[in-house]
């Protein structure tokens, strides 16, 4: 963990009262199985507590997939702090779904278009690498989850349907057919009620998952009848992958068949959770615990849509910030809509490191409420950073085209013993800072000319910096900057700092100037001041 390692008993006592949302969610499972608090558990057969996440492989894995597995893992880890009861996490792929439309972000769309309506596992891979489109996306999902070290079991809907794992549960659906209709029909538009069926047969003619009314011929045998796309009445089994349940029914059936105890979902699925929970009860099961998280918004406040392309992909975030910063962003306020765009990355990076730096000195209660506890499952690395990510961005911003080696040259003046080998996480952050500054900072920089009292203030700063001893600290420099701001004729102190940012750095916001000048170097800063004063004429 850290130097302040927690004993299991003290951790458990604090976790039982912690207001951190993963612990609040985990305590729902203690109420579900009260004996789990003593480690014994009272789930039938002594089965592990089962967590589930769902994935629709009609498209490529995305940042929402990461967030759902991450947040579920945080709840699972929190439960481990509360109970010795074993757990499992299943990442379930709905790859028996019929393909409804061709995704915008895949090649060879015509290949998919020829097979619309068929189960995703029976559609050729447009990438030409796997046996099916679903197999390609499932492989991406597993690679995606393995990259972050998630502890999970992969499950394929097709394998479960075709392998007979769901046969008994499907018989249960057929037996409870009218009860399920009683739940679903009142929620549908009038025209949809006439065609709705909880069971979707796979056409023996075309292989398409048909949206047609179904007659239950023999529930115990699993036999159904329907009219296929040719107008012929077909009698066939609903078992062994010859049918697929309508998705809300499928969700409920899966909860009951697998014994799912916890699954979260987005706010847009609140009604679906409600209906699936009712269906689960009709099937004689108990809906899982869980909560509904808010959706991400773009910088305009609009809901992120894969088809619109207004979101931020996982790969894009990880180009400019480490995985921990994304986990930090995902952890905070999951029930609040948050803007997800490139501009939030630097703040997330620095906030993560600030909370990580606070962790060792906090008491147990504070540690359990600290996001980094949940990001690292209590094993929080002890290393800290000598500079903030924001300060690095300001540094590389004024440097222009720069290399890692050049940035390290400045850092050694500020932190003499800093090296890439000794500070690998700082070395990674320099790479992210260079990429972010190149793509987002540099295009916006514009150093304006100083005006009015700013000219004399900059001249005074230049003279004061020139008079500093070689070993002057960042705090010494900050005191000089602060004194000029108070006595330099500015209406407010912040006007002076704003002038420094705009004339020296070319941005509206900036770092603590004492730290920046110490990092960038007094001589280099005096060059910036000289260039600014030259613009004043």
C-alpha positions as CSV (number, residue, x, y, z in Angstrom):
1,X,0.0,0.0,0.0
2,X,2.1,2.9,1.3
3,X,4.2,3.5,4.4
4,X,0.9,3.8,6.3
5,X,-0.3,0.2,5.6
6,X,-3.8,-0.5,7.0
7,X,-4.5,-3.6,9.1
8,X,-7.5,-5.5,7.6
9,X,-9.6,-5.1,10.7
10,X,-9.1,-1.3,10.9
11,X,-9.7,-1.0,7.2
12,X,-12.9,-3.0,7.4
13,X,-14.2,-1.0,10.4
14,X,-13.6,2.3,8.5
15,X,-15.0,0.9,5.2
16,X,-18.3,0.0,6.9
17,X,-18.8,3.7,7.5
18,X,-17.0,5.3,4.5
19,X,-19.1,7.7,2.3
20,X,-16.9,6.9,-0.7
21,X,-19.3,5.7,-3.4
22,X,-17.6,2.3,-4.0
23,X,-18.1,1.4,-0.4
24,X,-21.7,2.7,-0.4
25,X,-22.3,0.4,-3.4
26,X,-20.5,-2.5,-1.8
27,X,-22.6,-2.2,1.3
28,X,-25.7,-2.9,-0.8
29,X,-24.3,-6.4,-1.3
30,X,-23.8,-6.9,2.5
31,X,-27.5,-6.1,2.9
32,X,-28.3,-8.5,0.0
33,X,-26.3,-11.3,1.8
34,X,-26.0,-10.3,5.5
35,X,-23.7,-13.2,6.4
36,X,-21.1,-11.9,3.9
37,X,-20.1,-9.3,6.5
38,X,-18.7,-12.2,8.5
39,X,-17.1,-13.8,5.5
40,X,-19.5,-16.7,5.5
41,X,-21.9,-15.6,2.8
42,X,-25.4,-16.9,2.3
43,X,-25.6,-17.1,-1.5
44,X,-27.2,-20.4,-2.5
45,X,-24.6,-23.1,-2.8
46,X,-21.9,-20.9,-1.4
47,X,-21.4,-19.4,-4.9
48,X,-19.2,-16.3,-5.2
49,X,-20.8,-12.8,-5.4
50,X,-21.1,-12.2,-9.1
51,X,-20.4,-8.8,-10.7
52,X,-21.2,-8.3,-14.4
53,X,-20.6,-5.7,-17.1
54,X,-22.1,-5.8,-20.6
55,X,-20.6,-5.0,-24.0
56,X,-22.4,-4.7,-27.3
57,X,-19.8,-5.8,-30.0
58,X,-21.7,-4.1,-32.8
59,X,-19.0,-1.4,-32.5
60,X,-15.4,-1.1,-31.3
61,X,-14.7,-0.9,-27.5
62,X,-14.7,2.7,-26.3
63,X,-14.1,4.9,-23.3
64,X,-17.5,4.0,-21.9
65,X,-16.6,0.3,-21.8
66,X,-13.5,1.1,-19.9
67,X,-15.4,3.3,-17.4
68,X,-18.0,0.6,-16.7
69,X,-15.5,-2.1,-16.0
70,X,-13.3,0.2,-14.0
71,X,-16.1,1.4,-11.8
72,X,-17.5,-2.1,-11.3
73,X,-14.0,-3.2,-10.4
74,X,-13.8,-0.4,-7.8
75,X,-17.0,-1.6,-6.2
76,X,-15.7,-5.2,-6.3
77,X,-12.5,-4.2,-4.6
78,X,-14.5,-2.2,-2.0
79,X,-16.5,-5.3,-1.3
80,X,-13.3,-7.3,-0.7
81,X,-12.5,-4.8,2.1
82,X,-15.8,-5.5,3.7
83,X,-16.0,-9.3,3.3
84,X,-13.9,-12.4,2.7
85,X,-16.7,-13.8,0.5
86,X,-15.2,-14.7,-2.9
87,X,-16.3,-12.8,-6.0
88,X,-16.2,-13.0,-9.8
89,X,-16.5,-10.4,-12.5
90,X,-18.0,-11.4,-15.9
91,X,-17.5,-9.2,-18.9
92,X,-20.4,-10.3,-21.0
93,X,-20.5,-9.8,-24.8
94,X,-23.9,-9.5,-26.4
95,X,-22.6,-11.0,-29.6
96,X,-25.8,-12.9,-30.5
97,X,-27.5,-9.6,-31.2
98,X,-28.6,-9.0,-34.8
99,X,-26.6,-6.2,-36.5
100,X,-29.0,-3.3,-37.0
101,X,-26.8,-0.8,-38.8
102,X,-23.3,-0.5,-40.2
103,X,-20.9,1.4,-37.9
104,X,-19.2,4.5,-39.3
105,X,-15.8,3.6,-38.0
106,X,-15.1,0.2,-39.7
107,X,-13.8,-0.6,-43.2
108,X,-15.6,-2.5,-45.9
109,X,-19.1,-1.5,-44.8
110,X,-20.6,-3.3,-47.8
111,X,-19.6,-6.6,-46.3
112,X,-21.6,-5.8,-43.2
113,X,-24.5,-4.4,-45.1
114,X,-25.1,-7.7,-46.9
115,X,-25.6,-9.4,-43.5
116,X,-27.7,-6.9,-41.6
117,X,-30.0,-8.6,-39.1
118,X,-27.8,-11.6,-38.6
119,X,-26.1,-12.4,-35.2
120,X,-22.8,-10.6,-35.0
121,X,-21.0,-13.9,-34.7
122,X,-22.4,-15.0,-38.1
123,X,-21.2,-11.9,-40.0
124,X,-17.8,-11.8,-41.8
125,X,-15.1,-9.7,-40.2
126,X,-14.7,-6.5,-42.3
127,X,-11.1,-6.3,-41.1
128,X,-10.3,-9.7,-42.5
129,X,-8.6,-11.0,-39.4
130,X,-11.2,-13.1,-37.6
131,X,-13.9,-15.6,-38.3
132,X,-16.6,-13.0,-37.6
133,X,-17.2,-9.3,-36.9
134,X,-18.1,-10.3,-33.3
135,X,-14.9,-12.3,-32.9
136,X,-12.9,-9.3,-34.0
137,X,-14.6,-6.9,-31.6
138,X,-14.5,-9.5,-28.8
139,X,-10.7,-9.9,-29.3
140,X,-10.4,-6.1,-29.1
141,X,-12.4,-6.0,-25.9
142,X,-10.2,-8.6,-24.3
143,X,-7.0,-6.9,-25.4
144,X,-8.5,-3.6,-24.2
145,X,-9.4,-5.0,-20.7
146,X,-6.1,-6.9,-20.4
147,X,-4.2,-3.8,-21.1
148,X,-5.4,-2.3,-17.8
149,X,-4.9,-5.5,-15.8
150,X,-8.6,-6.0,-15.0
151,X,-9.5,-9.3,-13.3
152,X,-12.4,-10.6,-15.3
153,X,-13.9,-13.6,-17.0
154,X,-15.0,-13.2,-20.6
155,X,-18.4,-14.6,-21.6
156,X,-19.9,-14.8,-25.1
157,X,-23.7,-14.7,-25.6
158,X,-23.4,-16.9,-28.7
159,X,-21.4,-19.5,-26.8
160,X,-23.9,-19.5,-24.0
161,X,-26.9,-19.7,-26.3
162,X,-25.5,-22.3,-28.7
163,X,-23.9,-24.3,-26.0
164,X,-27.2,-24.8,-24.1
165,X,-26.1,-22.7,-21.1
166,X,-29.3,-20.7,-21.4
167,X,-31.7,-23.5,-22.4
168,X,-33.3,-24.0,-19.0
169,X,-33.6,-20.2,-18.6
170,X,-35.3,-19.9,-22.1
171,X,-37.8,-22.6,-21.1
172,X,-38.5,-20.4,-18.1
173,X,-39.1,-17.5,-20.4
174,X,-41.5,-19.5,-22.5
175,X,-43.4,-20.7,-19.3
176,X,-43.7,-17.1,-18.1
177,X,-44.5,-15.7,-21.6
178,X,-47.7,-14.0,-20.7
179,X,-46.3,-12.5,-17.5
180,X,-43.4,-11.0,-19.5
181,X,-45.9,-9.6,-22.0
182,X,-47.8,-8.0,-19.1
183,X,-44.6,-6.2,-18.1
184,X,-43.5,-5.1,-21.6
185,X,-46.6,-4.3,-23.6
186,X,-47.8,-1.3,-21.5
187,X,-44.3,0.3,-22.2
188,X,-44.6,0.1,-26.0
189,X,-46.2,2.2,-28.7
190,X,-49.5,0.8,-30.1
191,X,-48.0,-0.2,-33.4
192,X,-45.1,-2.0,-31.7
193,X,-47.3,-4.0,-29.4
194,X,-48.7,-6.0,-32.4
195,X,-45.2,-7.3,-33.4
196,X,-43.4,-7.5,-30.0
197,X,-42.2,-10.8,-28.9
198,X,-39.9,-11.7,-25.9
199,X,-38.3,-14.4,-28.1
200,X,-36.7,-13.6,-31.4
201,X,-36.3,-16.7,-33.6
202,X,-33.4,-17.1,-36.0
203,X,-34.7,-17.6,-39.4
204,X,-33.8,-21.0,-40.9
205,X,-34.0,-19.5,-44.3
206,X,-31.9,-16.3,-44.0
207,X,-30.2,-16.7,-40.6
208,X,-31.6,-13.2,-39.6
209,X,-32.8,-12.6,-36.1
210,X,-36.5,-12.0,-36.8
211,X,-38.6,-9.4,-35.0
212,X,-41.9,-11.3,-35.3
213,X,-44.7,-12.5,-33.0
214,X,-44.0,-15.9,-31.6
215,X,-46.4,-18.6,-30.4
216,X,-45.3,-20.9,-27.6
217,X,-46.0,-24.4,-28.8
218,X,-44.4,-26.4,-25.9
219,X,-42.6,-24.5,-23.2
220,X,-41.0,-27.6,-21.6
221,X,-39.7,-28.8,-24.9
222,X,-38.7,-25.2,-25.9
223,X,-40.7,-25.3,-29.1
224,X,-42.1,-22.1,-30.7
225,X,-43.9,-21.2,-34.0
226,X,-43.7,-18.1,-36.1
227,X,-44.2,-16.8,-39.6
228,X,-40.8,-16.2,-41.3
229,X,-39.9,-13.6,-43.9
230,X,-41.2,-15.8,-46.7
231,X,-44.7,-15.9,-45.1
232,X,-44.3,-19.6,-44.1
233,X,-45.3,-20.8,-40.7
234,X,-42.3,-22.4,-39.0
235,X,-42.2,-24.6,-36.0
236,X,-38.8,-25.0,-34.4
237,X,-36.9,-25.1,-31.1
238,X,-36.0,-21.9,-29.3
239,X,-33.0,-23.6,-27.7
240,X,-29.4,-24.1,-28.7
241,X,-29.0,-20.8,-30.4
242,X,-32.0,-21.0,-32.6
243,X,-33.5,-17.9,-31.0
244,X,-32.3,-14.8,-29.2
245,X,-34.3,-13.1,-26.4
246,X,-35.4,-9.5,-26.8
247,X,-32.7,-7.5,-25.1
248,X,-34.6,-6.4,-21.9
249,X,-35.8,-10.0,-21.5
250,X,-32.3,-11.2,-22.3
251,X,-30.8,-9.0,-19.6
252,X,-33.3,-10.3,-17.0
253,X,-32.8,-13.9,-18.1
254,X,-29.1,-13.6,-17.8
255,X,-29.3,-12.1,-14.3
256,X,-31.4,-15.0,-13.2
257,X,-29.5,-17.8,-15.1
258,X,-26.1,-16.7,-14.0
259,X,-27.1,-15.4,-10.5
260,X,-25.8,-11.8,-11.1
261,X,-25.6,-9.8,-7.9
262,X,-24.3,-6.5,-9.1
263,X,-24.4,-4.6,-12.4
264,X,-24.4,-0.9,-13.1
265,X,-25.7,0.9,-16.1
266,X,-25.9,4.4,-17.7
267,X,-28.6,6.9,-16.9
268,X,-30.1,6.3,-20.3
269,X,-30.9,2.7,-19.3
270,X,-32.9,3.5,-16.1
271,X,-36.2,2.5,-17.7
272,X,-34.6,-0.7,-19.1
273,X,-33.2,-1.6,-15.7
274,X,-36.7,-1.1,-14.3
275,X,-38.4,-3.3,-16.9
276,X,-35.7,-6.0,-16.8
277,X,-35.9,-6.1,-13.0
278,X,-39.7,-6.7,-13.2
279,X,-39.1,-9.5,-15.7
280,X,-36.4,-11.0,-13.5
281,X,-39.0,-11.3,-10.7
282,X,-41.5,-12.8,-13.1
283,X,-38.9,-15.4,-13.9
284,X,-38.6,-16.1,-10.2
285,X,-35.2,-14.4,-9.7
286,X,-33.9,-11.4,-7.9
287,X,-32.5,-8.4,-9.8
288,X,-29.0,-7.4,-9.1
289,X,-27.9,-4.4,-7.0
290,X,-26.4,-1.5,-8.9
291,X,-26.7,2.2,-9.7
292,X,-27.1,4.4,-12.8
293,X,-24.2,6.6,-13.7
294,X,-24.5,9.8,-15.7
295,X,-23.4,10.1,-19.3
296,X,-20.4,12.1,-20.5
297,X,-21.0,15.4,-22.4
298,X,-18.8,17.1,-25.0
299,X,-17.4,20.6,-24.5
300,X,-20.7,22.1,-25.9
301,X,-22.7,20.2,-23.2
302,X,-24.2,17.8,-25.7
303,X,-24.4,14.0,-25.1
304,X,-21.5,12.1,-26.6
305,X,-22.5,9.9,-29.5
306,X,-20.4,7.4,-31.3
307,X,-22.2,8.0,-34.6
308,X,-21.7,11.8,-34.3
309,X,-18.0,11.4,-33.4
310,X,-18.2,14.2,-30.8
311,X,-16.6,12.1,-28.0
312,X,-13.1,11.5,-26.8
313,X,-11.7,8.0,-27.4
314,X,-9.6,6.1,-25.0
315,X,-6.6,6.2,-27.3
316,X,-6.9,10.0,-27.6
317,X,-6.9,10.4,-23.8
318,X,-3.9,8.1,-23.4
319,X,-2.0,10.1,-26.0
320,X,-2.0,13.1,-23.7
321,X,-2.4,11.7,-20.2
322,X,-1.6,8.5,-18.2
323,X,-4.2,5.8,-17.4
324,X,-4.4,6.9,-13.8
325,X,-5.6,10.3,-14.8
326,X,-8.5,8.8,-16.8
327,X,-9.3,6.5,-13.9
328,X,-9.3,9.6,-11.6
329,X,-11.7,11.4,-14.0
330,X,-14.0,8.3,-14.1
331,X,-14.0,7.9,-10.3
332,X,-15.1,11.4,-9.5
333,X,-18.9,12.1,-9.2
334,X,-20.2,9.2,-11.3
335,X,-23.8,10.4,-10.9
336,X,-23.0,13.8,-12.3
337,X,-22.8,14.6,-16.0
338,X,-19.3,15.7,-16.9
339,X,-17.8,17.3,-19.9
340,X,-15.3,14.9,-21.6
341,X,-12.9,16.7,-24.0
342,X,-9.2,17.3,-24.4
343,X,-9.3,20.4,-22.2
344,X,-10.1,18.3,-19.0
345,X,-7.0,16.2,-19.3
346,X,-4.3,18.5,-17.7
347,X,-6.5,19.1,-14.7
348,X,-7.2,15.4,-14.2
349,X,-3.5,14.7,-14.3
350,X,-2.6,17.3,-11.7
351,X,-5.6,16.4,-9.5
352,X,-4.6,12.8,-9.5
353,X,-1.1,13.6,-8.4
354,X,-2.3,16.0,-5.8
355,X,-4.6,13.4,-4.2
356,X,-1.8,10.8,-4.4
357,X,0.6,13.1,-2.7
358,X,-1.9,13.7,0.1
359,X,-2.6,10.0,0.7
360,X,0.3,9.0,3.0
361,X,-0.4,11.6,5.6
362,X,-4.2,11.1,5.8
363,X,-6.0,9.1,8.4
364,X,-7.9,5.9,7.5
365,X,-11.2,7.6,6.9
366,X,-9.7,10.2,4.6
367,X,-7.7,7.6,2.7
368,X,-10.8,5.5,2.0
369,X,-12.4,8.7,0.6
370,X,-9.4,9.5,-1.5
371,X,-9.9,8.6,-5.2
372,X,-6.4,7.1,-5.5
373,X,-7.3,4.5,-2.9
374,X,-9.8,3.1,-5.3
375,X,-7.7,3.6,-8.4
376,X,-4.9,1.5,-6.9
377,X,-7.0,-0.8,-4.7
378,X,-5.3,0.6,-1.6
379,X,-1.8,-0.1,-3.0
380,X,-1.0,3.5,-3.7
381,X,2.6,4.1,-5.0
382,X,4.7,6.3,-2.7
383,X,6.5,8.3,-5.4
384,X,5.7,12.0,-5.8
385,X,6.4,14.6,-8.5
386,X,8.7,17.6,-8.1
387,X,6.7,19.6,-10.7
388,X,3.1,19.7,-11.7
389,X,1.8,18.7,-15.2
390,X,0.6,22.3,-15.6
391,X,4.0,23.6,-15.0
392,X,5.5,21.2,-17.5
393,X,3.0,22.4,-20.1
394,X,4.0,26.0,-19.5
395,X,7.7,25.1,-19.8
396,X,7.4,23.2,-23.1
397,X,5.0,25.9,-24.3
398,X,7.7,28.6,-24.1
399,X,10.4,26.2,-25.3
400,X,8.5,25.6,-28.6
401,X,9.9,22.6,-30.5
402,X,11.6,20.6,-27.7
403,X,12.8,17.1,-27.0
404,X,12.6,15.1,-23.8
405,X,16.3,15.6,-23.3
406,X,16.0,19.3,-23.5
407,X,13.1,19.3,-20.9
408,X,15.2,17.2,-18.6
409,X,18.0,19.8,-18.9
410,X,15.7,22.4,-17.4
411,X,14.4,20.0,-14.8
412,X,17.9,19.3,-13.6
413,X,18.4,23.0,-12.8
414,X,15.2,22.9,-10.8
415,X,15.6,19.4,-9.2
416,X,19.3,18.6,-9.4
417,X,19.0,14.9,-8.7
418,X,16.0,14.2,-11.1
419,X,16.7,11.7,-13.8
420,X,14.5,9.6,-16.2
421,X,15.8,6.5,-14.5
422,X,15.0,7.7,-11.0
423,X,11.7,9.4,-11.9
424,X,10.2,7.2,-14.7
425,X,6.7,8.6,-14.0
426,X,7.9,12.1,-14.5
427,X,9.6,11.0,-17.7
428,X,6.3,9.7,-18.9
429,X,4.6,12.9,-18.0
430,X,7.1,14.9,-20.0
431,X,6.1,12.8,-23.1
432,X,2.5,13.6,-22.5
433,X,3.2,17.3,-21.9
434,X,5.2,17.5,-25.2
435,X,2.3,15.9,-27.1
436,X,-0.4,18.0,-25.5
437,X,1.6,21.3,-25.9
438,X,2.3,20.5,-29.5
439,X,-1.4,19.8,-30.4
440,X,-3.3,22.1,-28.1
441,X,-1.1,24.7,-26.4
442,X,1.2,25.9,-29.2
443,X,-1.6,26.7,-31.7
444,X,-3.2,29.0,-29.1
445,X,-0.2,30.9,-27.8
446,X,0.1,34.6,-28.5
447,X,2.4,36.9,-26.5
448,X,0.9,40.3,-26.5
449,X,2.9,43.6,-25.9
450,X,2.9,44.9,-22.3
451,X,0.8,48.1,-21.8
452,X,0.7,50.9,-19.2
453,X,2.1,50.0,-15.8
454,X,3.0,46.6,-17.1
455,X,6.0,48.0,-18.8
456,X,7.6,49.5,-15.7
457,X,6.7,46.4,-13.7
458,X,8.4,44.1,-16.2
459,X,11.5,46.4,-16.2
460,X,11.6,46.2,-12.4
461,X,11.2,42.4,-12.5
462,X,14.1,42.1,-14.9
463,X,16.3,44.2,-12.7
464,X,15.3,42.3,-9.5
465,X,16.0,39.0,-11.2
466,X,19.4,40.2,-12.4
467,X,20.3,41.0,-8.8
468,X,19.4,37.6,-7.4
469,X,22.1,35.2,-6.1
470,X,22.7,32.1,-8.1
471,X,21.1,29.9,-5.4
472,X,17.9,31.9,-5.1
473,X,14.9,29.6,-4.5
474,X,11.5,29.5,-6.2
475,X,10.1,31.0,-3.0
476,X,12.6,33.9,-3.2
477,X,11.5,34.6,-6.8
478,X,7.9,34.4,-5.9
479,X,8.3,37.0,-3.1
480,X,9.8,39.4,-5.7
481,X,7.0,38.8,-8.2
482,X,4.4,39.2,-5.4
483,X,6.0,42.5,-4.1
484,X,6.0,44.0,-7.6
485,X,2.3,43.1,-8.0
486,X,1.4,44.9,-4.8
487,X,3.4,48.0,-5.4
488,X,3.5,48.3,-9.2
489,X,0.3,50.3,-9.7
490,X,-2.0,47.5,-10.5
491,X,-5.7,47.7,-9.4
492,X,-5.6,44.1,-8.3
493,X,-2.8,41.6,-7.8
494,X,-4.3,39.2,-10.3
495,X,-4.0,41.9,-13.0
496,X,-0.2,41.6,-12.6
497,X,-0.2,37.8,-12.9
498,X,-2.5,37.9,-15.9
499,X,-0.1,40.3,-17.5
500,X,2.9,38.0,-16.9
501,X,1.0,35.1,-18.4
502,X,-0.1,37.0,-21.5
503,X,3.1,38.8,-22.2
504,X,5.7,36.1,-21.3
505,X,3.8,32.8,-21.8
506,X,1.2,33.8,-24.4
507,X,-1.7,32.3,-22.4
508,X,-4.5,33.6,-20.3
509,X,-3.7,31.3,-17.4
510,X,-0.4,30.1,-16.0
511,X,1.6,28.6,-13.1
512,X,3.0,30.0,-9.9
513,X,5.6,32.3,-11.4
514,X,8.3,31.7,-8.8
515,X,8.2,28.0,-9.7
516,X,8.1,28.7,-13.4
517,X,11.1,31.1,-13.4
518,X,13.1,28.7,-11.2
519,X,12.4,25.9,-13.6
520,X,12.9,27.8,-16.8
521,X,15.9,29.7,-15.4
522,X,16.4,33.3,-14.5
523,X,18.5,34.0,-17.6
524,X,16.0,32.5,-19.9
525,X,13.2,34.4,-18.2
526,X,15.0,37.6,-18.6
527,X,15.2,36.9,-22.4
528,X,11.4,36.5,-22.4
529,X,11.0,39.8,-20.6
530,X,13.4,41.5,-23.0
531,X,11.3,40.2,-26.0
532,X,8.1,41.4,-24.3
533,X,9.5,44.9,-23.6
534,X,10.8,45.2,-27.2
535,X,7.2,44.8,-28.4
536,X,6.2,47.7,-26.2
537,X,8.4,49.9,-28.4
